[in-house]
Amino acid sequence: MAHEALLDWAEGRPLWQQDALRRLAQHGELTEDDFADLRSQIEIAQGLPAENPTEVAPLAAEHLSEAASDEPKTVLASLGPVKNIDRLESDQPPMRFAVNGVTLVYGPNASGKSGYCRIIKQLCRSLTSAPLRGNIYSRDKAPTAEIGLGFRVGDDAQPKTEIIWKGSDPPPSELARISVFDTDTARVYVDKQRKIKFLPYELDLLNKLGVALQMLDTGYNAREDAFNATVNVPLPAGYTQGTAASRLVSKLTTATSLNDLPSEQALRDLANWSAETQTELDRLTEESKNDPQTLARLRIEARQALETLKVDIATIREKLADAAIVTLSQKRQDAVAKSAAAEASAHDLFKDEPIPGVGSEVWRHMLKYAREFAASAFPDRNPPQIATAERCVLCQQELDEPAAVRLAAFDAYLTDKAAEEATTATQMFDAAVTAMLALTTKTRANVTTLLAGYAALSPQKKEYAETLAAFFEKAAARLRVVKATLTAQEYDNLDHLEALPDSPAQLIDDEIAALNTEADNLNNAKRDDAAAQQRAARLADLTDKKKLGEEIEVIVERRNRLEERHKVAACRRDCRITAITQQITRRRREILTPTLKQALECELSALHLTHIPLRLADRGDLGSSIIEIALSTQQRIANNSDVLSEGEQRGLALACFLAELNEVGRDHGIIMDDPVSSLDYSRMESVAGRLAQEAASGRQVIVFTHNILFHDMLSSAARRAGVACHKEWMTSLGDDRFGIIDNARKPWHVKPVTERLTEIDQAVRALKDAGYDRSDEKFRGDVTRLYTQMRTTWERIVEEILFNKTIQRFRCEIMTQRLKAACFDTKNDYPVIFEGMKRTSHYSGHDLAEELPPELPASEDIDRDLEDLRKFAAFAKKRKTDLENTVGKYEAGVEPVLL
């Protein structure tokens, strides 16, 4: 079975990775919805809650889109009609494809060819695919796309299958055996390390899976960091060491494993408080009032509360006192002054620019970000990249010289001292505002609760506690006013703030010293008997149990966040790519065999690319498991594009594509969209010959192209290879009708004489029906076009009839055997052709040596000119036919078979 190794390996991976592989095989890339589904699957597996979980569909053989050597051959018989796709006409006949050779689909630019190619990429599930869209120029949402399909699976005896495929349904799996080549799916590219990279299908899927895992890991890493920031905030303090509550709470850290975390139920059971427990606590408290150990513990708890407030008071003095507010105001004034100076400087420099506001703070921010983006997007360009890149990073349009000069001047301004100082000053003020808006402080109620134990020690300490609570109340009020002022940008209010009370920092220092002394004295006092120690331990347990009950929601929230953090970390472990990279290495060495390398070398030779010094090797890491075709240069080069032309890169892509087909080893079809883009004449010939060779081997070859020269090259190559060549013609009508499938609308330069004469007859009748008047200048354009058609038909008579197609435009060959039916009577033919060409050139404007005639031809003159053309064509054709009957007929090519 094809790709058996991939399927076997996938079975050993987590189900969500199997599902990810299936999605990549079917669609070529993962969407945001795909990532959401995968995250849901990962998190469910690790015990995290997930919204709208999706059903897992693991990778299976039918999902793999590459042809399999042991699968029956599939040929595409027809495509169309199509409905609700782009602006393609829906009433067109189906496009038909020869099953025993080459099918050439010619369509000029803007004919709708790309729309049909997008359909094929969806059907054949190529490595890259674009979604099928309706008419994006219409306000109405298009219904689901519908495409008529005809295909055959198996040998000639098998029947043709005809279906209507809807874009919302999976494509027929049989069509996945047909390979697609276009610019997007070419698996060759040039990177900065001078490596041309080629990814076989299986490795491409594994690489994409690895990249997807890295993206998922990045998301989980961010979530883990967010949890770390949350769980590292200290929990409420004051628990006595050794109590049951203290032991459980001490486990609520990131160092504790998931299995060792106390359960939520255990915490809530320990925090459960009853009237009986309160009675016991009251009794023990009364009994222990004079117990030194208990009294020492109360003072230690009070000291811890004061130490917490001491840190907060230091923050308030640093960031909210009068000196801090003055510093903030000075930073604003500095930013305003320096911005004004920068704007004045910019006004002098750029006063002639068409848009006002150059140099303003908003403008500087915009240019700064554009400058940074340009530096990252074009690292190989000389600074400033915003001006030296070929395109503007804001509008994506090409930069002409004046635009580049202007951007260079803007960049120079940004590095000017005034602009730099303005930017620095603004950044410092913005940072100060951000820090102030993020500042928090305790409320009066918070402080009163925190100091309850301290206040209960003595009336004096209760008075001190009130002083501290009042200070924090004033500080909180001041902070609210400052934040409101900054938010509203009413900076003058900063000069009228209510003053803060004197700092109680010294009071706290004195009280902490006193409490330490008292606790030490009590701890050094002679202990009572063992019963007193047991009573103290039980009192500590009950006190902490009550404290835990009062703080249980905060404690449980921390416990749950730690559990979630552990599970997110487990999700990250699931996203490790070690197994994938190991599989990539194994399969790279199995897939990229010497046979494939040899095939690639043969393809490079066939496409005349042996002039490039290349070195083939296999190498890989995540995202780039490749056959490496390194340029064997003796000097360092920055980029391969400095050496290789676009045509050479395109040729390398074709070589890799065809080499991979050889490795597959079967005759499944190929579909190519403009395969010779950027190639020169000789390499187009090579590609034409190579594709004809593939068709001769039994492979169905379908080529979409807008290159008429290549069109005729491939047609001739097919004839020489003894395979059929079927032709389809596509065009557009007006500005809103595309994808017109009509052989009668093939390009004028490929139409034979008979078809041209028919069209000219129709044009003459249309001219007369329009009321032709030789004195009316509005008919000049129609007459010019008509006579241009007659002139080119005279030329076509020479090619097609007189020379019997021995030499033709857009053909690279001279068909010497056709000379047996060629005939040109110089004495009799030349005068007729000379006069016909002279008259038609006169009215078509082809002869630039003379001006267009002031008067248009009379209607009877037009009829006469056409009749002369028609008569000579008929005469010459009859003479050729008589000659052919005398010397024999030229052998016809193979007839195409259409299902």
Buried (B, 14 or more C-beta within 10 A) or exposed (E): EBBEBBBEBBEEBBBBBBBBBBBBBBBBEBEEEBBEBBBBBBBBBBEBEBEEEBEBEBBBBEBBBBBBEEBBBBBBBBBBBBBBBBBBBEEBEBBBBBBBBBBBBBBBEEBBBBBBBBBBBBBBBBBBBBEBBBBEEEEEEBEEBBBBBBBBBEEEEEEEBEEEBBBEEEBBBBBBBBBBBBEBBBBBBBEEEBBBBBBBBBBBBBBBBBBBBBEBBEBBBEBBEEBEEBBEEEBBEBBBEEBBBBBBBEBBEEEBEEEEBBEBEEBBEBBEBEEEBEEBBEEBBEBBEEBBBBBBBBBBBBBBBBEBBBEBBEEBBEBBBEEBBEEBBEBBEBBBEBBEBBBEBBBEBBEEBEEEEBBBBEBBEEBEEBBEBBBEEBEEBEBBBBBBBEEBBBEEEEBEEEBBEBBBEBBEBBEBEBBBBBBEBBEBBEEBBEEBEEBEBBBBEBBBBBBEBBBEBEEEBBEBBBEBBBBBBBBBBBBEBBBEBBEEEEBEEBEEBEEBEEBBBEBBEEBBEEBEEBBEEBBEEEEBEEEBEEBBBBBBBBBBBBBBBBBBEEBBEBBEBBBBBBBBBBBBEBBEBEBBBEBBBEBBEEBBEEEBBEBBBBBBEBBBBEEBEBEBEBBBEBBBBBBBBBBEEEEEEEEBEEBBEEBBBBBBBBBBBBBBBBBBEBBBBBBBBBBBBBBBEEBBBBBBBBBBBBBBEBBBBBBBBBBBBBBBBBBBBBBBBEBBBBBBBBBBEEEEBBBBBEEEBBBBEBBEBEBBBEBBEEBBEEBEEEEBEBEEEEBBEBBBEBBBBBBBBBBBBBBBBBBBBBBBEBBBBEBEEBBBBBBEEEEEBEEBBEEBBEBBBBBBBBBEEEEBEEEBBEBEEBEEBBEBBBEBBEBBBEBBEEBBEEEEEBEEBBEBEBB
